[in-house]
Amino acid sequence: MYIYMKKLSLWFTSQVFKIKHSKQKHSSISEETMENLRKNDTADNSEEKIVDQIMTSASSSHATNIIRNHDFSQGLHSWHANSCSAIVASFDSKEVAAKSAGKYAVVVNRTECWQGLEQDITREISPGSTYLVSACVGVSGALQGPADVMATLKLEYQDSKTSYCFVGRTSVSKETWETLEGSFSLSTMPQKVIIYLEGPSPGVDLLIKSVVVTCTSPQKSEGDSSACTTAGDGNIILNPTFEDGLNNWSGRGCKIALHDSMGDGKIVPLSGKVFASATERTQNWHGIQQDISERVQRKLAYEVTAIVRIFGNNVKSSDLRATLWVQTPNQRDQYIGIANVQATDKDWTQLKGKFLLNGSPSKVVVYLEGPPSGTDILLNSLVVKHAEKAPPSPVPVIADPAFGVNIIDNSSLLNGTNGWFSLGNCSLNVETGSPHIIPPMARDSLGAHEPLSGRFIHVKNRTQTWMGPAQMITDKIKLFLTYQVSAWVRIGSGATGPQNINVALGVDNQWVNGGQTEINDDRWHEISGSFRIEKQPSKIMVYVQGPSSGVEFMLAGLQIFAVDREARFKHLRRQTDLIRKRDVILKFSGAESGNLHGAFVKVKQTQNSFPFGSCMSRSNIDNEDFVKFFVENFNWAVFGNELKWYWTEPQQGSLNYKDADDMLAFCQANKIEARGHCIFWEVEATVQQWIRSLNKNDLSTAVQNRLSSLLTRYKGKFRHYDVNNEMLHGSFYQDHLGKEIRSSMFKTASQLDPSALLFVNDYHVEDGCDTRSCPEKYIQHILDLQEQGAPVGGIGIQGHIDSPIGPIVSSALDDLGILGLPIWFTELDVSSENEYIRADDLEVMLREAYAHPVVEGVMLWGFWELFMSRENSHLVEAEGEVNEAGKRYLELKKEWLSRAHGHVGDEGEFGFRGFNGTYALEVVTGGKKVVKTFVVENDKGDSPLVVSIDLKA
């Protein structure tokens, strides 16, 4: 939003506040702002009226403004720019000057939303008093719509703790001044109280005409909880511990009550004297709530902490959730899940989570819900406050990683079973006759290696599935290293069907999956997997388990070794150059082409056309910081929930395509391609209740209506569709409508939208940890669909992966590649608390995908904190800071942009090797520079691409 002050001209004072904590030396105002402020027509005095109203209100109540230099008549005296710069400008108008000196502050060089103008008001504040805040504000800069301007208190305490309290907010449009109003009261006195104005997006200048803060009630009225707009600890919840009864609280569809005890005195508050209950609940969404609309700020992360339990209806434990109900200015409702916990009737439990608002809602209510009807929700306290930023992740330092060294003792079994023990009362015997070669995926990691011994452990007399050979490896594991697991396994006597064999780790009694395979014959099979330990355990045991009791199995050549990822990256860089780059010849023509020999040529790629995309939600596109990162760094999008059936038709016949329409319009406006995810979802838990209650005929009709409604509405607008999500992990529609329904879905979808590629989509295909969706089963699943006539057009690998190992991922891609279908990673995310490890994992997956010829696109399953399905998987922090994983992604995107320079040859040509995409070209000859653009397209040909460049055109 630029504020266009068309009829005003600007002069600058000599006072320019340098940026704090920065080396930047000069303030800057956008050229557009300067141009608009220089115009000398008759002044629009709307801002005068606002100032007059503010001052009249203050004087009529006989209140004193505690803000020094409130109208900037003394320049920037008493004001400070918060990590940015500020200047004072003036309207060149005698009328304005006569009334109010015509000066205002312009806050520039803003790189964060929170940067603005501040003043220390500590000496003017008394605890218990209520203060009214009123400011005349505007904005200027690169805007697409209204911008929020907020007043905030920064409270600093002696223990170095700092909290932030929302005071007020207003929305400002172009060419207008607006009044920002709010109030606050502090119950305790901090060491320092600073008020500041903030809010617009980075790059937008903040304009401030005047600020007035007046004390309206020197003493807080007894029992007047509404006078306290914020608490000294930063909690935006009013009456958070019910010391003022149930004031500020209400029931959501039910009644609420106050108690000092319940259950014949067995239930008492965990803290304080009382607690509240939500009672007479008849729906699981009924609960206790508080309206926080005027105290919550958009684009700030909030942490929610509640002390809760349940009571009554013979329910011993239940899922209890904290949820936000958000109503947008156009009256649309949104529900944001904050946190959930398994609450019990025995003890108080802490519920904790975070949330962030992307847009500027008209109403925000936080409430508790979840337990079945008839069960009371008990609340002892609720805190909602600005979330503290997590400390930066330390860079992992690993001394002597010993890459490729097997940590298993006596893996060759040349010393019998020394170093091994039996888990349970099974027997271990060493025999001969196993493979001498290393399993292929381990060989890809280790390279040349001595052959295996040919000895194996024969495991007999098993009476439980978990029984098998084991070793303690506690002292051999190093934190943050990624370990690959490899072995040969075989099933012996006693099997009556397919058997799973799993290499598992017991890490302080927690099960960790090290890889598994399913066996249904008497051959040796490779088992491969991976793991990583990031927190020091007291003990780690590795053991092999899985087959049914009574089933014998054999284990040979078990290896666990740390993987050298950088060595793999060197190979992948070479592979990427072969797979993704092509030879390009620029052939110059035009009037001066004959004189081009020796001319200097510079080629710079501006955009790589390979599909890199991300998941997003409807609310994300209300956050201009999210939008900026998305548009700059992704060229494909997929909707997290908004196209799913449970979202578009939550109740039968009640269709909601508004969210998907908005998101598709956003994609089209920014030239971003979109995947349609998903038409159906085969997992029963994801199917809405009204569908589950239908009989076979009605369900069949509903399925056909869904196909017709969705694909007719969006015909030609989604390039891909995931037709029936996760068919290897669910079977709801197949169970109710028969096996043929799956191929029928594909056929009907193809008829309704022939232009869309129709995908299968599933998870744990690429990591070796799930026998239900191993590459072999995925291949057979696709072949079965094709045999039934399903027009399967693509293979989706979701890519929700932990501790990825390149050769394991690449092997899965090799296997799936035999089908000749395009393969996409459709929902890629990696998770680690440590940002550097997360970055490493992400780099593994992106390099493996980009270096493999069968992969035609990569979609991340989100990138913004608090809008991810997995914790610790984000690339950008909730308030917009790019973390180490995000930086790694940007570095790779930059690496995959080609550059070249040189001179035109004898035949008027210049050759280079580059990635597909858009390029900028500069040709300099005879002191003249010609600038052109051209595109390198992927026609999958082996011969060089010849691009004609007409220098005359």
ZAMARGU-4260 file (C-alpha; in steps of 0.2 Angstrom, whole numbers, plus 5000, padded with zeros to 4 digits):
<rodrens>
0) 5000/5000/5000 | 5007/5017/4995 | 4999/5032/5003 | 4997/5044/4989 | 4997/5061/4996
5) 4993/5069/4979 | 4991/5087/4985 | 5006/5089/4997 | 5024/5092/4995 | 5038/5087/5006
10) 5052/5095/5015 | 5064/5085/5026 | 5072/5090/5042 | 5090/5087/5045 | 5086/5074/5059
15) 5088/5057/5051 | 5089/5042/5064 | 5102/5030/5059 | 5097/5011/5059 | 5100/5003/5076
20) 5111/4988/5075 | 5115/4990/5057 | 5128/4996/5046 | 5117/5005/5033 | 5121/5023/5032
25) 5107/5031/5022 | 5088/5032/5024 | 5078/5029/5009 | 5060/5033/5004 | 5053/5024/4988
30) 5053/5034/4972 | 5034/5032/4971 | 5032/5039/4988 | 5043/5054/4984 | 5034/5057/4968
35) 5017/5057/4976 | 5023/5068/4991 | 5030/5081/4980 | 5014/5086/4971 | 5009/5104/4975
40) 4990/5104/4972 | 4978/5110/4985 | 4980/5100/5001 | 4967/5086/5007 | 4965/5090/5025
45) 4958/5073/5031 | 4973/5071/5042 | 4969/5087/5051 | 4952/5082/5055 | 4958/5066/5063
50) 4971/5076/5073 | 4958/5088/5078 | 4947/5075/5084 | 4961/5066/5094 | 4966/5082/5103
55) 4948/5088/5106 | 4944/5072/5114 | 4959/5073/5125 | 4956/5091/5130 | 4937/5088/5134
60) 4941/5075/5146 | 4954/5086/5155 | 4967/5072/5152 | 4985/5075/5149 | 4994/5067/5134
65) 5009/5058/5141 | 5018/5057/5124 | 5032/5069/5122 | 5033/5078/5105 | 5016/5070/5100
70) 5015/5079/5084 | 5033/5080/5079 | 5034/5099/5079 | 5051/5096/5087 | 5057/5084/5074
75) 5061/5067/5081 | 5065/5073/5099 | 5060/5059/5111 | 5056/5046/5098 | 5067/5032/5092
80) 5067/5021/5076 | 5066/5003/5080 | 5080/4995/5070 | 5075/5006/5055 | 5076/5024/5050
85) 5064/5039/5052 | 5063/5057/5046 | 5051/5071/5049 | 5042/5078/5034 | 5030/5093/5032
90) 5015/5098/5022 | 5019/5113/5011 | 5002/5121/5016 | 4999/5137/5026 | 4982/5131/5032
95) 4989/5115/5038 | 5004/5124/5046 | 4993/5136/5055 | 4983/5122/5063 | 4995/5108/5068
100) 5012/5113/5061 | 5009/5101/5047 | 5023/5089/5052 | 5023/5070/5052 | 5035/5056/5054
105) 5040/5044/5040 | 5047/5028/5045 | 5058/5020/5031 | 5071/5006/5028 | 5059/4994/5036
110) 5064/4976/5034 | 5053/4968/5047 | 5034/4970/5051 | 5038/4975/5069 | 5050/4989/5065
115) 5043/5006/5068 | 5044/5022/5079 | 5045/5020/5098 | 5045/5031/5114 | 5049/5026/5132
120) 5034/5031/5143 | 5040/5022/5159 | 5040/5037/5170 | 5022/5042/5165 | 5014/5025/5169
125) 5006/5019/5185 | 5001/5001/5188 | 4982/4999/5189 | 4978/5015/5179 | 4969/5013/5162
130) 4977/5022/5147 | 4969/5027/5131 | 4979/5027/5115 | 4975/5036/5099 | 4986/5039/5084
135) 4984/5047/5067 | 4993/5035/5054 | 4996/5031/5036 | 5006/5021/5025 | 5016/5022/5009
140) 5025/5010/4998 | 5023/4994/4987 | 5006/4989/4992 | 4992/4978/4985 | 4978/4982/4997
145) 4975/4989/5015 | 4989/4987/5028 | 4987/4985/5046 | 4996/4997/5058 | 4997/4992/5076
150) 5001/5000/5093 | 5011/4988/5104 | 5019/4989/5122 | 5036/4982/5125 | 5038/4978/5143
155) 5055/4974/5150 | 5058/4966/5167 | 5073/4965/5179 | 5075/4947/5175 | 5079/4952/5157
160) 5063/4944/5151 | 5053/4955/5138 | 5035/4953/5133 | 5024/4962/5121 | 5006/4968/5123
165) 4994/4972/5109 | 4986/4989/5112 | 4976/4993/5096 | 4975/4991/5077 | 4968/5000/5062
170) 4968/4996/5043 | 4974/5010/5032 | 4971/5011/5013 | 4979/5022/5000 | 4978/5041/5001
175) 4970/5040/5018 | 4974/5044/5036 | 4966/5033/5049 | 4964/5034/5068 | 4971/5019/5078
180) 4963/5017/5095 | 4966/5006/5109 | 4969/5005/5128 | 4979/4996/5141 | 4982/4994/5160
185) 4996/4986/5169 | 4993/4976/5184 | 5012/4976/5189 | 5026/4988/5184 | 5040/4983/5173
190) 5057/4990/5173 | 5053/4999/5156 | 5038/5002/5146 | 5040/5007/5128 | 5026/5011/5116
195) 5029/5008/5097 | 5019/5008/5081 | 5022/4994/5069 | 5013/4982/5057 | 5015/4986/5038
200) 5025/4973/5028 | 5043/4975/5025 | 5047/4989/5012 | 5031/4999/5016 | 5034/5016/5024
205) 5024/5020/5040 | 5018/5038/5042 | 5013/5045/5059 | 5005/5062/5061 | 5002/5061/5080
210) 5001/5050/5095 | 4991/5053/5111 | 4991/5043/5126 | 4980/5049/5141 | 4976/5042/5158
215) 4957/5040/5160 | 4957/5031/5177 | 4971/5034/5190 | 4964/5020/5200 | 4957/5004/5194
220) 4939/5002/5199 | 4935/4987/5211 | 4929/4972/5201 | 4931/4981/5184 | 4940/4967/5175
225) 4936/4975/5158 | 4948/4990/5162 | 4963/4978/5161 | 4967/4977/5143 | 4983/4967/5145
230) 4992/4960/5160 | 5010/4964/5164 | 5016/4946/5160 | 5010/4948/5142 | 4995/4937/5143
235) 4981/4943/5132 | 4968/4932/5141 | 4957/4943/5153 | 4954/4935/5170 | 4965/4920/5166
240) 4964/4911/5183 | 4945/4916/5187 | 4950/4927/5201 | 4936/4939/5195 | 4924/4925/5193
245) 4918/4921/5176 | 4919/4939/5169 | 4926/4939/5151 | 4922/4920/5149 | 4907/4912/5141
250) 4900/4895/5136 | 4901/4889/5118 | 4885/4880/5116 | 4884/4875/5134 | 4885/4882/5152
255) 4900/4887/5162 | 4902/4887/5181 | 4915/4892/5194 | 4921/4879/5207 | 4933/4878/5222
260) 4931/4859/5222 | 4922/4845/5213 | 4919/4826/5215 | 4916/4827/5234 | 4932/4837/5236
265) 4943/4826/5226 | 4946/4839/5212 | 4954/4855/5218 | 4963/4869/5208 | 4981/4865/5203
270) 4985/4883/5207 | 4974/4898/5213 | 4958/4896/5223 | 4945/4892/5209 | 4943/4884/5192
275) 4929/4884/5179 | 4919/4870/5170 | 4910/4869/5154 | 4895/4859/5158 | 4879/4852/5151
280) 4888/4849/5135 | 4878/4840/5121 | 4891/4841/5107 | 4910/4838/5106 | 4913/4856/5100
285) 4904/4863/5116 | 4916/4871/5128 | 4922/4887/5137 | 4928/4902/5127 | 4935/4920/5127
290) 4934/4933/5114 | 4952/4940/5110 | 4948/4950/5095 | 4955/4967/5101 | 4971/4959/5109
295) 4978/4948/5096 | 4989/4954/5081 | 4991/4946/5064 | 5007/4939/5059 | 5013/4936/5077
300) 5016/4919/5084 | 5006/4916/5100 | 5009/4902/5113 | 4994/4894/5122 | 4996/4886/5138
305) 4981/4879/5148 | 4979/4868/5163 | 4964/4856/5160 | 4956/4840/5165 | 4939/4831/5162
310) 4925/4826/5174 | 4909/4815/5173 | 4900/4803/5161 | 4911/4789/5166 | 4924/4795/5154
315) 4942/4792/5160 | 4952/4800/5146 | 4948/4810/5131 | 4956/4821/5117 | 4954/4839/5123
320) 4958/4853/5110 | 4961/4871/5110 | 4954/4879/5094 | 4953/4897/5087 | 4936/4902/5079
325) 4941/4916/5067 | 4928/4926/5057 | 4934/4936/5042 | 4927/4953/5038 | 4917/4945/5024
330) 4909/4934/5037 | 4918/4918/5033 | 4922/4906/5047 | 4939/4898/5050 | 4943/4885/5063
335) 4962/4884/5068 | 4968/4870/5078 | 4980/4875/5091 | 4984/4860/5102 | 4977/4844/5109
340) 4981/4833/5124 | 4974/4817/5131 | 4965/4824/5146 | 4960/4812/5161 | 4948/4813/5176
345) 4963/4809/5188 | 4975/4823/5186 | 4977/4841/5179 | 4986/4841/5162 | 4995/4854/5153
350) 4989/4858/5135 | 5001/4868/5125 | 5003/4874/5107 | 5005/4889/5095 | 4995/4899/5082
355) 4997/4913/5070 | 4984/4923/5061 | 4988/4927/5043 | 4974/4939/5039 | 4965/4953/5048
360) 4950/4945/5056 | 4935/4954/5063 | 4933/4942/5077 | 4944/4929/5085 | 4938/4918/5099
365) 4949/4904/5108 | 4940/4890/5115 | 4942/4872/5122 | 4932/4857/5115 | 4934/4839/5111
370) 4927/4827/5125 | 4911/4817/5121 | 4894/4825/5126 | 4890/4824/5144 | 4908/4826/5150
375) 4913/4842/5158 | 4929/4852/5153 | 4938/4859/5168 | 4950/4874/5166 | 4961/4880/5179
380) 4971/4893/5169 | 4974/4899/5152 | 4988/4909/5145 | 4990/4916/5127 | 5005/4927/5125
385) 5018/4931/5111 | 5028/4916/5108 | 5047/4918/5113 | 5058/4914/5098 | 5067/4897/5100
390) 5086/4899/5102 | 5096/4895/5086 | 5101/4877/5083 | 5119/4873/5087 | 5130/4867/5072
395) 5132/4849/5075 | 5151/4845/5078 | 5155/4827/5075 | 5173/4821/5079 | 5179/4806/5068
400) 5163/4801/5060 | 5171/4785/5054 | 5160/4785/5038 | 5156/4767/5031 | 5163/4758/5046
405) 5151/4744/5053 | 5147/4746/5071 | 5141/4728/5073 | 5152/4716/5082 | 5156/4700/5074
410) 5145/4704/5059 | 5154/4690/5049 | 5150/4677/5062 | 5168/4670/5061 | 5168/4670/5080
415) 5152/4661/5081 | 5139/4671/5091 | 5151/4681/5101 | 5144/4699/5103 | 5127/4693/5100
420) 5113/4688/5112 | 5095/4681/5110 | 5081/4693/5114 | 5069/4681/5123 | 5071/4662/5124
425) 5074/4659/5106 | 5090/4650/5100 | 5104/4657/5089 | 5115/4645/5078 | 5128/4650/5065
430) 5127/4641/5049 | 5134/4643/5031 | 5126/4646/5014 | 5121/4665/5014 | 5126/4677/5000
435) 5144/4683/4999 | 5139/4699/4990 | 5134/4715/4999 | 5116/4720/4997 | 5114/4733/4982
440) 5109/4748/4992 | 5123/4746/5005 | 5135/4743/4990 | 5130/4760/4983 | 5134/4768/4999
445) 5150/4759/5003 | 5158/4757/4986 | 5171/4743/4984 | 5170/4732/4999 | 5176/4715/5004
450) 5164/4700/5001 | 5153/4694/5016 | 5158/4678/5025 | 5143/4667/5019 | 5138/4664/5037
455) 5121/4667/5045 | 5112/4666/5061 | 5098/4654/5061 | 5085/4659/5074 | 5074/4645/5080
460) 5062/4642/5094 | 5053/4658/5093 | 5037/4660/5104 | 5035/4679/5101 | 5036/4690/5086
465) 5049/4701/5095 | 5061/4687/5098 | 5078/4687/5088 | 5096/4691/5089 | 5102/4707/5097
470) 5117/4718/5101 | 5120/4733/5113 | 5127/4747/5103 | 5125/4762/5115 | 5143/4767/5115
475) 5145/4766/5096 | 5132/4778/5090 | 5136/4796/5088 | 5123/4810/5089 | 5117/4818/5073
480) 5125/4805/5061 | 5114/4797/5049 | 5116/4778/5049 | 5112/4766/5036 | 5105/4748/5040
485) 5109/4733/5028 | 5107/4715/5029 | 5101/4699/5020 | 5086/4690/5028 | 5077/4674/5024
490) 5062/4665/5031 | 5064/4647/5037 | 5051/4634/5042 | 5035/4637/5050 | 5028/4651/5039
495) 5010/4650/5033 | 5010/4666/5024 | 5019/4682/5021 | 5031/4687/5035 | 5038/4704/5040
500) 5056/4705/5046 | 5061/4721/5054 | 5078/4728/5060 | 5073/4738/5076 | 5082/4748/5089
505) 5077/4750/5107 | 5082/4768/5112 | 5078/4770/5130 | 5063/4758/5128 | 5057/4767/5113
510) 5055/4758/5097 | 5064/4765/5081 | 5062/4757/5064 | 5078/4753/5056 | 5070/4745/5040
515) 5059/4731/5036 | 5054/4719/5022 | 5040/4707/5018 | 5045/4689/5013 | 5034/4676/5005
520) 5046/4663/4998 | 5062/4654/5003 | 5075/4667/4994 | 5087/4679/5003 | 5080/4696/5003
525) 5089/4713/5006 | 5083/4723/5020 | 5088/4742/5021 | 5084/4757/5031 | 5091/4771/5041
530) 5090/4780/5058 | 5098/4795/5068 | 5099/4798/5086 | 5098/4817/5091 | 5097/4816/5110
535) 5109/4806/5121 | 5100/4790/5127 | 5106/4779/5141 | 5105/4763/5131 | 5103/4758/5113
540) 5099/4740/5108 | 5098/4734/5090 | 5088/4718/5087 | 5080/4709/5072 | 5062/4703/5074
545) 5045/4702/5066 | 5039/4685/5059 | 5025/4676/5068 | 5029/4665/5083 | 5035/4648/5078
550) 5043/4655/5062 | 5061/4653/5060 | 5072/4666/5051 | 5090/4669/5045 | 5101/4684/5047
555) 5117/4687/5037 | 5129/4702/5035 | 5120/4714/5046 | 5129/4731/5044 | 5125/4748/5052
560) 5137/4762/5047 | 5137/4781/5046 | 5134/4788/5029 | 5145/4801/5020 | 5132/4812/5012
565) 5145/4824/5005 | 5153/4810/4995 | 5136/4806/4988 | 5133/4824/4984 | 5148/4825/4973
570) 5141/4810/4963 | 5124/4819/4962 | 5131/4835/4955 | 5139/4826/4941 | 5123/4816/4938
575) 5113/4832/4938 | 5124/4840/4925 | 5121/4825/4914 | 5102/4824/4917 | 5096/4841/4919
580) 5107/4852/4908 | 5108/4852/4889 | 5120/4860/4876 | 5113/4876/4869 | 5120/4886/4854
585) 5115/4904/4852 | 5114/4908/4834 | 5115/4927/4831 | 5107/4936/4816 | 5103/4954/4812
590) 5110/4969/4803 | 5126/4969/4814 | 5128/4951/4815 | 5142/4950/4803 | 5153/4961/4814
595) 5150/4950/4830 | 5165/4940/4829 | 5174/4942/4846 | 5159/4951/4854 | 5157/4948/4873
600) 5142/4938/4878 | 5135/4935/4895 | 5121/4923/4899 | 5112/4922/4916 | 5098/4911/4920
605) 5084/4920/4929 | 5072/4906/4931 | 5073/4887/4931 | 5058/4879/4924 | 5059/4863/4933
610) 5043/4861/4944 | 5047/4866/4962 | 5031/4869/4972 | 5023/4869/4989 | 5008/4866/4999
615) 4998/4881/5005 | 4981/4885/5014 | 4968/4898/5010 | 4973/4908/5025 | 4992/4909/5019
620) 4988/4920/5005 | 4982/4933/5017 | 4999/4935/5023 | 5009/4946/5012 | 5026/4939/5019
625) 5021/4921/5014 | 5015/4927/4997 | 5031/4935/4994 | 5042/4920/4998 | 5030/4908/4988
630) 5029/4918/4972 | 5048/4921/4972 | 5053/4903/4976 | 5040/4891/4969 | 5031/4889/4952
635) 5019/4875/4957 | 5006/4874/4971 | 4995/4861/4979 | 4981/4865/4992 | 4983/4857/5009
640) 4965/4853/5012 | 4954/4865/5002 | 4951/4853/4988 | 4948/4838/4998 | 4930/4831/4999
645) 4928/4834/5018 | 4932/4852/5015 | 4921/4855/4999 | 4906/4846/5005 | 4907/4844/5024
650) 4888/4840/5025 | 4879/4832/5011 | 4873/4845/4998 | 4882/4859/5006 | 4896/4864/4994
655) 4911/4875/4998 | 4922/4879/4983 | 4925/4897/4989 | 4942/4893/4997 | 4948/4883/4982
660) 4942/4897/4970 | 4952/4910/4979 | 4968/4899/4980 | 4966/4895/4961 | 4964/4913/4957
665) 4980/4917/4967 | 4989/4904/4957 | 4983/4910/4940 | 4987/4928/4945 | 5005/4923/4949
670) 5007/4911/4934 | 5009/4896/4946 | 5003/4879/4940 | 4992/4869/4952 | 4990/4851/4957
675) 4973/4844/4962 | 4974/4835/4979 | 4964/4825/4981 | 4947/4819/4973 | 4945/4805/4985
680) 4955/4798/5000 | 4954/4779/5003 | 4958/4780/5022 | 4942/4778/5032 | 4947/4790/5046
685) 4947/4804/5033 | 4930/4801/5026 | 4916/4812/5033 | 4903/4805/5043 | 4888/4808/5031
690) 4897/4798/5018 | 4901/4783/5030 | 4883/4782/5034 | 4877/4780/5016 | 4871/4763/5009
695) 4880/4756/4994 | 4868/4764/4981 | 4868/4781/4989 | 4887/4780/4991 | 4890/4776/4973
700) 4879/4791/4968 | 4889/4802/4980 | 4905/4797/4972 | 4899/4801/4954 | 4892/4818/4960
705) 4909/4822/4968 | 4918/4818/4952 | 4906/4828/4941 | 4905/4843/4953 | 4924/4845/4955
710) 4930/4841/4938 | 4917/4850/4929 | 4920/4866/4939 | 4939/4865/4937 | 4941/4858/4920
715) 4957/4862/4913 | 4963/4872/4928 | 4972/4858/4938 | 4987/4850/4929 | 4987/4835/4940
720) 4974/4826/4951 | 4978/4813/4965 | 4963/4803/4961 | 4961/4791/4976 | 4974/4795/4989
725) 4984/4782/4999 | 4976/4766/4991 | 4990/4756/4999 | 4985/4761/5016 | 4966/4762/5015
730) 4951/4753/5007 | 4935/4762/5012 | 4928/4764/4994 | 4934/4748/4988 | 4927/4739/5003
735) 4910/4747/5001 | 4909/4748/4982 | 4920/4734/4976 | 4937/4733/4968 | 4932/4740/4951
740) 4927/4757/4960 | 4946/4762/4960 | 4948/4760/4941 | 4931/4768/4938 | 4936/4784/4947
745) 4951/4786/4935 | 4941/4782/4920 | 4927/4795/4925 | 4940/4808/4930 | 4949/4806/4913
750) 4932/4808/4904 | 4928/4824/4913 | 4945/4832/4912 | 4955/4824/4898 | 4969/4837/4900
755) 4974/4832/4918 | 4987/4819/4922 | 4979/4807/4935 | 4991/4801/4949 | 4991/4788/4962
760) 4999/4795/4978 | 5006/4786/4993 | 5018/4787/5007 | 5034/4777/5014 | 5037/4771/4996
765) 5055/4777/4996 | 5062/4774/5013 | 5061/4755/5016 | 5051/4757/5032 | 5034/4751/5027
770) 5031/4734/5019 | 5013/4739/5014 | 5020/4752/5001 | 5037/4746/4996 | 5041/4749/4978
775) 5037/4731/4973 | 5019/4733/4980 | 5017/4750/4972 | 5022/4744/4955 | 5009/4729/4957
780) 4996/4741/4962 | 4998/4752/4947 | 4999/4737/4935 | 4982/4731/4943 | 4974/4748/4940
785) 4980/4748/4922 | 4974/4731/4918 | 4957/4737/4924 | 4958/4751/4911 | 4963/4765/4923
790) 4972/4779/4914 | 4986/4781/4927 | 4996/4796/4921 | 5009/4798/4935 | 5016/4791/4951
795) 5015/4801/4967 | 5028/4798/4981 | 5023/4808/4996 | 5040/4809/5003 | 5036/4811/5022
800) 5053/4805/5027 | 5066/4804/5041 | 5085/4802/5040 | 5085/4799/5021 | 5098/4789/5013
805) 5102/4793/4995 | 5105/4776/4988 | 5089/4769/4996 | 5078/4783/4989 | 5087/4781/4972
810) 5084/4762/4972 | 5065/4765/4974 | 5065/4778/4960 | 5075/4765/4949 | 5062/4752/4953
815) 5047/4763/4949 | 5055/4770/4934 | 5052/4753/4924 | 5033/4758/4922 | 5038/4773/4911
820) 5027/4785/4920 | 5032/4802/4927 | 5036/4802/4945 | 5033/4817/4957 | 5038/4819/4975
825) 5021/4826/4980 | 5022/4830/4999 | 5040/4831/5003 | 5045/4836/5021 | 5059/4831/5033
830) 5059/4834/5051 | 5073/4838/5064 | 5074/4850/5079 | 5091/4855/5073 | 5089/4866/5058
835) 5106/4861/5051 | 5101/4842/5051 | 5085/4847/5044 | 5094/4856/5030 | 5105/4841/5027
840) 5090/4830/5025 | 5081/4842/5014 | 5097/4843/5003 | 5098/4824/5002 | 5080/4823/4995
845) 5081/4838/4983 | 5097/4832/4976 | 5092/4814/4974 | 5076/4820/4965 | 5084/4832/4954
850) 5098/4820/4949 | 5086/4806/4944 | 5079/4806/4926 | 5062/4799/4931 | 5057/4813/4943
855) 5048/4827/4934 | 5043/4838/4949 | 5045/4841/4968 | 5031/4848/4979 | 5035/4852/4997
860) 5022/4849/5010 | 5023/4867/5016 | 5037/4878/5022 | 5030/4890/5035 | 5030/4886/5053
865) 5013/4883/5061 | 5006/4878/5044 | 5015/4861/5042 | 5008/4844/5046 | 5024/4839/5054
870) 5033/4848/5068 | 5051/4854/5065 | 5050/4853/5046 | 5048/4871/5042 | 5060/4882/5032
875) 5053/4899/5037 | 5049/4903/5055 | 5031/4909/5060 | 5035/4927/5059 | 5045/4926/5043
880) 5063/4923/5047 | 5071/4910/5035 | 5080/4896/5045 | 5095/4886/5040 | 5084/4873/5031
885) 5076/4887/5021 | 5093/4895/5017 | 5099/4878/5011 | 5084/4877/4999 | 5087/4894/4992
890) 5106/4890/4990 | 5101/4874/4980 | 5089/4884/4969 | 5103/4897/4966 | 5115/4882/4961
895) 5103/4876/4949 | 5103/4892/4939 | 5116/4892/4924 | 5128/4906/4920 | 5140/4908/4906
900) 5151/4921/4897 | 5163/4922/4883 | 5164/4928/4865 | 5155/4925/4849 | 5164/4913/4837
905) 5168/4914/4819 | 5151/4908/4813 | 5141/4920/4824 | 5137/4908/4837 | 5140/4906/4856
910) 5138/4889/4865 | 5136/4884/4883 | 5128/4871/4894 | 5113/4875/4905 | 5097/4870/4914
915) 5080/4872/4906 | 5072/4889/4909 | 5072/4908/4906 | 5088/4917/4902 | 5094/4935/4901
920) 5107/4938/4887 | 5119/4953/4885 | 5130/4955/4870 | 5143/4969/4870 | 5151/4975/4853
925) 5158/4991/4848 | 5154/4999/4864 | 5135/4995/4862 | 5126/4983/4873 | 5111/4973/4867
930) 5100/4965/4880 | 5088/4950/4876 | 5079/4936/4884 | 5077/4918/4878 | 5070/4901/4884
935) 5079/4884/4885 | 5065/4871/4883 | 5065/4853/4888 | 5062/4843/4872 | 5071/4828/4878
940) 5082/4828/4863 | 5101/4823/4863 | 5106/4836/4850 | 5111/4854/4855 | 5097/4866/4856
945) 5099/4880/4843 | 5091/4897/4849 | 5090/4910/4836 | 5094/4928/4843 | 5089/4942/4832
950) 5100/4957/4838 | 5090/4969/4827 | 5073/4965/4833
</rodrens>
